[in-house]
Amino acid sequence: MANITETIPNDTEIDAMVSPKNRRSAEIIERKRQVKRRLDEYLEQAELRRSIGDDDFF
């Protein structure tokens, strides 16, 4: 059975893979960058919460 996952490429990968040919393409690329930034921020906050929560038990 195949496992299919979709990943969000980082900024360097996006620049290397895509050079926007029109305004819509540029908007799509910017949207992907915004999503990646928000995801990174969310994961950092979750990791911080987890580490703070672990310290409360000791």
HTML snippet that shows the backbone in 3Dmol.js (N, CA, C, O; Angstrom):
<script src="https://3Dmol.org/build/3Dmol-min.js"></script>
<div id="view" style="width:600px;height:400px;position:relative"></div>
<script>
const pdb = `
ATOM      1  N   MET A   1       0.846  -1.173   0.000  1.00  0.00           N
ATOM      2  CA  MET A   1       0.000   0.000   0.000  1.00  0.00           C
ATOM      3  C   MET A   1       0.896   1.242   0.000  1.00  0.00           C
ATOM      4  O   MET A   1       1.865   1.306   0.756  1.00  0.00           O
ATOM      5  N   ALA A   2       0.587   2.187  -0.811  1.00  0.00           N
ATOM      6  CA  ALA A   2       1.384   3.408  -0.916  1.00  0.00           C
ATOM      7  C   ALA A   2       0.950   4.413   0.138  1.00  0.00           C
ATOM      8  O   ALA A   2      -0.229   4.527   0.473  1.00  0.00           O
ATOM      9  N   ASN A   3       1.925   5.129   0.644  1.00  0.00           N
ATOM     10  CA  ASN A   3       1.654   6.188   1.607  1.00  0.00           C
ATOM     11  C   ASN A   3       1.890   7.523   0.905  1.00  0.00           C
ATOM     12  O   ASN A   3       3.023   7.837   0.539  1.00  0.00           O
ATOM     13  N   ILE A   4       0.852   8.297   0.717  1.00  0.00           N
ATOM     14  CA  ILE A   4       0.958   9.557  -0.012  1.00  0.00           C
ATOM     15  C   ILE A   4       0.925  10.695   0.994  1.00  0.00           C
ATOM     16  O   ILE A   4       0.000  10.806   1.799  1.00  0.00           O
ATOM     17  N   THR A   5       1.938  11.532   0.936  1.00  0.00           N
ATOM     18  CA  THR A   5       1.978  12.711   1.798  1.00  0.00           C
ATOM     19  C   THR A   5       2.275  13.934   0.950  1.00  0.00           C
ATOM     20  O   THR A   5       2.937  13.850  -0.084  1.00  0.00           O
ATOM     21  N   GLU A   6       1.782  15.052   1.400  1.00  0.00           N
ATOM     22  CA  GLU A   6       2.045  16.303   0.696  1.00  0.00           C
ATOM     23  C   GLU A   6       2.852  17.188   1.628  1.00  0.00           C
ATOM     24  O   GLU A   6       2.481  17.386   2.785  1.00  0.00           O
ATOM     25  N   THR A   7       3.947  17.715   1.124  1.00  0.00           N
ATOM     26  CA  THR A   7       4.778  18.580   1.943  1.00  0.00           C
ATOM     27  C   THR A   7       4.780  19.981   1.370  1.00  0.00           C
ATOM     28  O   THR A   7       4.557  20.188   0.178  1.00  0.00           O
ATOM     29  N   ILE A   8       5.032  20.922   2.233  1.00  0.00           N
ATOM     30  CA  ILE A   8       5.129  22.317   1.800  1.00  0.00           C
ATOM     31  C   ILE A   8       6.610  22.622   1.634  1.00  0.00           C
ATOM     32  O   ILE A   8       7.358  22.580   2.611  1.00  0.00           O
ATOM     33  N   PRO A   9       7.046  22.925   0.429  1.00  0.00           N
ATOM     34  CA  PRO A   9       8.466  23.197   0.214  1.00  0.00           C
ATOM     35  C   PRO A   9       8.894  24.500   0.887  1.00  0.00           C
ATOM     36  O   PRO A   9       8.083  25.401   1.098  1.00  0.00           O
ATOM     37  N   ASN A  10      10.186  24.583   1.222  1.00  0.00           N
ATOM     38  CA  ASN A  10      10.678  25.814   1.831  1.00  0.00           C
ATOM     39  C   ASN A  10      10.892  26.882   0.757  1.00  0.00           C
ATOM     40  O   ASN A  10      10.750  26.608  -0.435  1.00  0.00           O
ATOM     41  N   ASP A  11      11.231  28.092   1.181  1.00  0.00           N
ATOM     42  CA  ASP A  11      11.351  29.222   0.255  1.00  0.00           C
ATOM     43  C   ASP A  11      12.381  28.978  -0.842  1.00  0.00           C
ATOM     44  O   ASP A  11      12.153  29.334  -1.998  1.00  0.00           O
ATOM     45  N   THR A  12      13.502  28.378  -0.490  1.00  0.00           N
ATOM     46  CA  THR A  12      14.550  28.116  -1.474  1.00  0.00           C
ATOM     47  C   THR A  12      14.065  27.144  -2.537  1.00  0.00           C
ATOM     48  O   THR A  12      14.326  27.333  -3.725  1.00  0.00           O
ATOM     49  N   GLU A  13      13.360  26.105  -2.110  1.00  0.00           N
ATOM     50  CA  GLU A  13      12.831  25.127  -3.061  1.00  0.00           C
ATOM     51  C   GLU A  13      11.797  25.767  -3.977  1.00  0.00           C
ATOM     52  O   GLU A  13      11.759  25.485  -5.175  1.00  0.00           O
ATOM     53  N   ILE A  14      10.966  26.620  -3.414  1.00  0.00           N
ATOM     54  CA  ILE A  14       9.949  27.282  -4.232  1.00  0.00           C
ATOM     55  C   ILE A  14      10.621  28.152  -5.293  1.00  0.00           C
ATOM     56  O   ILE A  14      10.232  28.124  -6.461  1.00  0.00           O
ATOM     57  N   ASP A  15      11.626  28.922  -4.888  1.00  0.00           N
ATOM     58  CA  ASP A  15      12.328  29.775  -5.844  1.00  0.00           C
ATOM     59  C   ASP A  15      13.006  28.958  -6.940  1.00  0.00           C
ATOM     60  O   ASP A  15      13.013  29.352  -8.106  1.00  0.00           O
ATOM     61  N   ALA A  16      13.571  27.823  -6.556  1.00  0.00           N
ATOM     62  CA  ALA A  16      14.261  26.982  -7.529  1.00  0.00           C
ATOM     63  C   ALA A  16      13.287  26.302  -8.496  1.00  0.00           C
ATOM     64  O   ALA A  16      13.593  26.144  -9.678  1.00  0.00           O
ATOM     65  N   MET A  17      12.119  25.900  -7.997  1.00  0.00           N
ATOM     66  CA  MET A  17      11.173  25.156  -8.827  1.00  0.00           C
ATOM     67  C   MET A  17      10.311  26.051  -9.704  1.00  0.00           C
ATOM     68  O   MET A  17       9.931  25.675 -10.813  1.00  0.00           O
ATOM     69  N   VAL A  18      10.010  27.228  -9.199  1.00  0.00           N
ATOM     70  CA  VAL A  18       8.984  28.035  -9.852  1.00  0.00           C
ATOM     71  C   VAL A  18       9.479  29.456 -10.059  1.00  0.00           C
ATOM     72  O   VAL A  18       9.988  30.098  -9.140  1.00  0.00           O
ATOM     73  N   SER A  19       9.323  29.918 -11.254  1.00  0.00           N
ATOM     74  CA  SER A  19       9.493  31.350 -11.497  1.00  0.00           C
ATOM     75  C   SER A  19       8.141  31.826 -12.013  1.00  0.00           C
ATOM     76  O   SER A  19       7.711  31.417 -13.092  1.00  0.00           O
ATOM     77  N   PRO A  20       7.471  32.683 -11.254  1.00  0.00           N
ATOM     78  CA  PRO A  20       6.102  33.045 -11.619  1.00  0.00           C
ATOM     79  C   PRO A  20       6.015  33.693 -13.000  1.00  0.00           C
ATOM     80  O   PRO A  20       6.751  34.624 -13.329  1.00  0.00           O
ATOM     81  N   LYS A  21       5.107  33.174 -13.773  1.00  0.00           N
ATOM     82  CA  LYS A  21       4.942  33.676 -15.133  1.00  0.00           C
ATOM     83  C   LYS A  21       3.821  34.709 -15.228  1.00  0.00           C
ATOM     84  O   LYS A  21       3.724  35.455 -16.202  1.00  0.00           O
ATOM     85  N   ASN A  22       2.988  34.735 -14.207  1.00  0.00           N
ATOM     86  CA  ASN A  22       1.918  35.727 -14.183  1.00  0.00           C
ATOM     87  C   ASN A  22       1.590  36.082 -12.739  1.00  0.00           C
ATOM     88  O   ASN A  22       2.165  35.524 -11.804  1.00  0.00           O
ATOM     89  N   ARG A  23       0.680  36.998 -12.573  1.00  0.00           N
ATOM     90  CA  ARG A  23       0.332  37.478 -11.241  1.00  0.00           C
ATOM     91  C   ARG A  23      -0.272  36.378 -10.379  1.00  0.00           C
ATOM     92  O   ARG A  23       0.025  36.289  -9.188  1.00  0.00           O
ATOM     93  N   ARG A  24      -1.097  35.563 -10.957  1.00  0.00           N
ATOM     94  CA  ARG A  24      -1.754  34.474 -10.209  1.00  0.00           C
ATOM     95  C   ARG A  24      -0.720  33.490  -9.666  1.00  0.00           C
ATOM     96  O   ARG A  24      -0.827  33.052  -8.520  1.00  0.00           O
ATOM     97  N   SER A  25       0.265  33.144 -10.465  1.00  0.00           N
ATOM     98  CA  SER A  25       1.316  32.236 -10.010  1.00  0.00           C
ATOM     99  C   SER A  25       2.094  32.838  -8.850  1.00  0.00           C
ATOM    100  O   SER A  25       2.432  32.143  -7.892  1.00  0.00           O
ATOM    101  N   ALA A  26       2.377  34.134  -8.940  1.00  0.00           N
ATOM    102  CA  ALA A  26       3.090  34.815  -7.857  1.00  0.00           C
ATOM    103  C   ALA A  26       2.257  34.811  -6.581  1.00  0.00           C
ATOM    104  O   ALA A  26       2.803  34.652  -5.489  1.00  0.00           O
ATOM    105  N   GLU A  27       0.942  34.984  -6.702  1.00  0.00           N
ATOM    106  CA  GLU A  27       0.060  34.959  -5.536  1.00  0.00           C
ATOM    107  C   GLU A  27       0.034  33.573  -4.892  1.00  0.00           C
ATOM    108  O   GLU A  27       0.021  33.455  -3.667  1.00  0.00           O
ATOM    109  N   ILE A  28       0.029  32.542  -5.707  1.00  0.00           N
ATOM    110  CA  ILE A  28       0.024  31.176  -5.195  1.00  0.00           C
ATOM    111  C   ILE A  28       1.317  30.900  -4.429  1.00  0.00           C
ATOM    112  O   ILE A  28       1.287  30.310  -3.350  1.00  0.00           O
ATOM    113  N   ILE A  29       2.435  31.321  -4.979  1.00  0.00           N
ATOM    114  CA  ILE A  29       3.726  31.125  -4.317  1.00  0.00           C
ATOM    115  C   ILE A  29       3.750  31.860  -2.980  1.00  0.00           C
ATOM    116  O   ILE A  29       4.187  31.304  -1.973  1.00  0.00           O
ATOM    117  N   GLU A  30       3.287  33.098  -2.967  1.00  0.00           N
ATOM    118  CA  GLU A  30       3.258  33.864  -1.725  1.00  0.00           C
ATOM    119  C   GLU A  30       2.347  33.209  -0.700  1.00  0.00           C
ATOM    120  O   GLU A  30       2.665  33.198   0.489  1.00  0.00           O
ATOM    121  N   ARG A  31       1.234  32.668  -1.137  1.00  0.00           N
ATOM    122  CA  ARG A  31       0.309  31.976  -0.232  1.00  0.00           C
ATOM    123  C   ARG A  31       0.990  30.771   0.408  1.00  0.00           C
ATOM    124  O   ARG A  31       0.842  30.544   1.609  1.00  0.00           O
ATOM    125  N   LYS A  32       1.732  29.998  -0.377  1.00  0.00           N
ATOM    126  CA  LYS A  32       2.451  28.844   0.160  1.00  0.00           C
ATOM    127  C   LYS A  32       3.480  29.285   1.200  1.00  0.00           C
ATOM    128  O   LYS A  32       3.653  28.623   2.224  1.00  0.00           O
ATOM    129  N   ARG A  33       4.154  30.389   0.941  1.00  0.00           N
ATOM    130  CA  ARG A  33       5.132  30.902   1.898  1.00  0.00           C
ATOM    131  C   ARG A  33       4.463  31.327   3.195  1.00  0.00           C
ATOM    132  O   ARG A  33       4.992  31.075   4.278  1.00  0.00           O
ATOM    133  N   GLN A  34       3.306  31.968   3.095  1.00  0.00           N
ATOM    134  CA  GLN A  34       2.584  32.389   4.296  1.00  0.00           C
ATOM    135  C   GLN A  34       2.134  31.174   5.111  1.00  0.00           C
ATOM    136  O   GLN A  34       2.236  31.172   6.337  1.00  0.00           O
ATOM    137  N   VAL A  35       1.644  30.159   4.434  1.00  0.00           N
ATOM    138  CA  VAL A  35       1.199  28.945   5.117  1.00  0.00           C
ATOM    139  C   VAL A  35       2.377  28.290   5.826  1.00  0.00           C
ATOM    140  O   VAL A  35       2.251  27.852   6.969  1.00  0.00           O
ATOM    141  N   LYS A  36       3.515  28.223   5.156  1.00  0.00           N
ATOM    142  CA  LYS A  36       4.701  27.616   5.757  1.00  0.00           C
ATOM    143  C   LYS A  36       5.147  28.398   6.983  1.00  0.00           C
ATOM    144  O   LYS A  36       5.487  27.804   8.006  1.00  0.00           O
ATOM    145  N   ARG A  37       5.151  29.720   6.892  1.00  0.00           N
ATOM    146  CA  ARG A  37       5.544  30.539   8.046  1.00  0.00           C
ATOM    147  C   ARG A  37       4.608  30.302   9.229  1.00  0.00           C
ATOM    148  O   ARG A  37       5.063  30.145  10.362  1.00  0.00           O
ATOM    149  N   ARG A  38       3.302  30.277   8.967  1.00  0.00           N
ATOM    150  CA  ARG A  38       2.342  30.049  10.043  1.00  0.00           C
ATOM    151  C   ARG A  38       2.517  28.662  10.654  1.00  0.00           C
ATOM    152  O   ARG A  38       2.437  28.501  11.872  1.00  0.00           O
ATOM    153  N   LEU A  39       2.752  27.673   9.817  1.00  0.00           N
ATOM    154  CA  LEU A  39       2.968  26.321  10.313  1.00  0.00           C
ATOM    155  C   LEU A  39       4.221  26.256  11.178  1.00  0.00           C
ATOM    156  O   LEU A  39       4.200  25.652  12.251  1.00  0.00           O
ATOM    157  N   ASP A  40       5.305  26.864  10.729  1.00  0.00           N
ATOM    158  CA  ASP A  40       6.540  26.892  11.511  1.00  0.00           C
ATOM    159  C   ASP A  40       6.314  27.570  12.865  1.00  0.00           C
ATOM    160  O   ASP A  40       6.772  27.071  13.893  1.00  0.00           O
ATOM    161  N   GLU A  41       5.613  28.699  12.867  1.00  0.00           N
ATOM    162  CA  GLU A  41       5.331  29.405  14.115  1.00  0.00           C
ATOM    163  C   GLU A  41       4.471  28.548  15.045  1.00  0.00           C
ATOM    164  O   GLU A  41       4.721  28.490  16.249  1.00  0.00           O
ATOM    165  N   TYR A  42       3.472  27.894  14.494  1.00  0.00           N
ATOM    166  CA  TYR A  42       2.599  27.034  15.290  1.00  0.00           C
ATOM    167  C   TYR A  42       3.395  25.891  15.923  1.00  0.00           C
ATOM    168  O   TYR A  42       3.226  25.591  17.105  1.00  0.00           O
ATOM    169  N   LEU A  43       4.263  25.258  15.131  1.00  0.00           N
ATOM    170  CA  LEU A  43       5.047  24.142  15.647  1.00  0.00           C
ATOM    171  C   LEU A  43       6.017  24.605  16.732  1.00  0.00           C
ATOM    172  O   LEU A  43       6.233  23.894  17.713  1.00  0.00           O
ATOM    173  N   GLU A  44       6.601  25.789  16.562  1.00  0.00           N
ATOM    174  CA  GLU A  44       7.493  26.328  17.586  1.00  0.00           C
ATOM    175  C   GLU A  44       6.729  26.582  18.883  1.00  0.00           C
ATOM    176  O   GLU A  44       7.222  26.270  19.967  1.00  0.00           O
ATOM    177  N   GLN A  45       5.528  27.148  18.776  1.00  0.00           N
ATOM    178  CA  GLN A  45       4.719  27.413  19.968  1.00  0.00           C
ATOM    179  C   GLN A  45       4.304  26.110  20.652  1.00  0.00           C
ATOM    180  O   GLN A  45       4.305  26.024  21.880  1.00  0.00           O
ATOM    181  N   ALA A  46       3.954  25.113  19.869  1.00  0.00           N
ATOM    182  CA  ALA A  46       3.557  23.821  20.432  1.00  0.00           C
ATOM    183  C   ALA A  46       4.737  23.174  21.156  1.00  0.00           C
ATOM    184  O   ALA A  46       4.572  22.595  22.230  1.00  0.00           O
ATOM    185  N   GLU A  47       5.919  23.274  20.567  1.00  0.00           N
ATOM    186  CA  GLU A  47       7.104  22.713  21.207  1.00  0.00           C
ATOM    187  C   GLU A  47       7.407  23.444  22.515  1.00  0.00           C
ATOM    188  O   GLU A  47       7.770  22.816  23.509  1.00  0.00           O
ATOM    189  N   LEU A  48       7.260  24.760  22.513  1.00  0.00           N
ATOM    190  CA  LEU A  48       7.485  25.542  23.716  1.00  0.00           C
ATOM    191  C   LEU A  48       6.480  25.162  24.803  1.00  0.00           C
ATOM    192  O   LEU A  48       6.856  24.972  25.960  1.00  0.00           O
ATOM    193  N   ARG A  49       5.208  25.051  24.433  1.00  0.00           N
ATOM    194  CA  ARG A  49       4.181  24.656  25.392  1.00  0.00           C
ATOM    195  C   ARG A  49       4.481  23.278  25.975  1.00  0.00           C
ATOM    196  O   ARG A  49       4.330  23.051  27.175  1.00  0.00           O
ATOM    197  N   ARG A  50       4.903  22.371  25.113  1.00  0.00           N
ATOM    198  CA  ARG A  50       5.220  21.013  25.548  1.00  0.00           C
ATOM    199  C   ARG A  50       6.385  21.033  26.529  1.00  0.00           C
ATOM    200  O   ARG A  50       6.346  20.351  27.553  1.00  0.00           O
ATOM    201  N   SER A  51       7.416  21.805  26.226  1.00  0.00           N
ATOM    202  CA  SER A  51       8.573  21.848  27.118  1.00  0.00           C
ATOM    203  C   SER A  51       8.225  22.516  28.440  1.00  0.00           C
ATOM    204  O   SER A  51       8.716  22.098  29.488  1.00  0.00           O
ATOM    205  N   ILE A  52       7.396  23.539  28.408  1.00  0.00           N
ATOM    206  CA  ILE A  52       6.958  24.185  29.636  1.00  0.00           C
ATOM    207  C   ILE A  52       6.091  23.232  30.448  1.00  0.00           C
ATOM    208  O   ILE A  52       6.224  23.159  31.669  1.00  0.00           O
ATOM    209  N   GLY A  53       5.218  22.511  29.787  1.00  0.00           N
ATOM    210  CA  GLY A  53       4.353  21.544  30.461  1.00  0.00           C
ATOM    211  C   GLY A  53       5.149  20.424  31.113  1.00  0.00           C
ATOM    212  O   GLY A  53       4.808  19.981  32.210  1.00  0.00           O
ATOM    213  N   ASP A  54       6.203  19.962  30.455  1.00  0.00           N
ATOM    214  CA  ASP A  54       7.035  18.898  31.019  1.00  0.00           C
ATOM    215  C   ASP A  54       7.748  19.382  32.269  1.00  0.00           C
ATOM    216  O   ASP A  54       7.920  18.609  33.211  1.00  0.00           O
ATOM    217  N   ASP A  55       8.165  20.635  32.304  1.00  0.00           N
ATOM    218  CA  ASP A  55       8.867  21.187  33.460  1.00  0.00           C
ATOM    219  C   ASP A  55       7.959  21.295  34.670  1.00  0.00           C
ATOM    220  O   ASP A  55       8.451  21.255  35.798  1.00  0.00           O
ATOM    221  N   ASP A  56       6.649  21.431  34.481  1.00  0.00           N
ATOM    222  CA  ASP A  56       5.718  21.564  35.589  1.00  0.00           C
ATOM    223  C   ASP A  56       5.625  20.296  36.423  1.00  0.00           C
ATOM    224  O   ASP A  56       5.279  20.358  37.603  1.00  0.00           O
ATOM    225  N   PHE A  57       5.927  19.155  35.832  1.00  0.00           N
ATOM    226  CA  PHE A  57       5.788  17.907  36.543  1.00  0.00           C
ATOM    227  C   PHE A  57       6.967  17.607  37.458  1.00  0.00           C
ATOM    228  O   PHE A  57       6.861  16.728  38.313  1.00  0.00           O
ATOM    229  N   PHE A  58       8.082  18.307  37.309  1.00  0.00           N
ATOM    230  CA  PHE A  58       9.270  18.032  38.122  1.00  0.00           C
ATOM    231  C   PHE A  58       9.386  18.927  39.292  1.00  0.00           C
ATOM    232  O   PHE A  58      10.336  18.812  40.066  1.00  0.00           O
TER     233      PHE A  58
END
`;
const viewer = $3Dmol.createViewer("view");
viewer.addModel(pdb, "pdb");
viewer.setStyle({}, {cartoon: {color: "spectrum"}});
viewer.zoomTo();
viewer.render();
</script>
